[in-house]
Amino acid sequence: MRVTVTDTCQGCGQCEAAVPDVFRIHDDGFAVALVDTIPEPLEQDVRDAADQCPTEAIELTG
């Protein structure tokens, strides 16, 4: 599974709090994905973070 953060991100930080190994709030105040391909053990956590994103900025593929 692959993950990207779109430009609809408002930098609320929920994703970073949920999965800090995958998401980080960058210096510009918006979330970035630290990895392109999600390690299998973190896939469900990333799905949950995507479901909880208030701006639907987390896109999953694959």
Sequence and secondary structure as in RCSB ss.txt:
>XXXX:A:sequence
MRVTVTDTCQGCGQCEAAVPDVFRIHDDGFAVALVDTIPEPLEQDVRDAADQCPTEAIELTG
>XXXX:A:secstr
 EEEE TT     HHHHH TTTEEE TTSSEEES SB  GGGHHHHHHHHHH TT  EEEE 
